[in-house]
Amino acid sequence: MFQLCLSGAYTTDTKYGKASDFIARIEEITKRRVIYKMSEAEEIDSDIVVIAPCSRK
């Protein structure tokens, strides 16, 4: 599983918390770093893509 994140979400702090805290938690849980650069995402060769929003609602 690869974690992809929009570059804006990767760097934008909100009232829900700091972006760096969310990224650190995702990487801690998955044991993989979050991919936020389009050039890195394009290198992924996969037949299945699941898009799941990360919101508290």
PENOR-V517243 format. One record per run of one state. SS is the DSSP state (hx for helix, st for strand, lp for the rest). FROM is the first residue (numbers start at 1). TO is the last residue. Records with the same first field share a line. If there is no record, write none. Layout:
# PENOR-V517243
SS: FROM-TO  FROM-TO
This chain:
# PENOR-V517243
lp: 1-3  5-6  12-13  15-16  18-18  31-34  36-37  42-57
st: 4-4  14-14  17-17  35-35
hx: 7-11  19-30  38-41
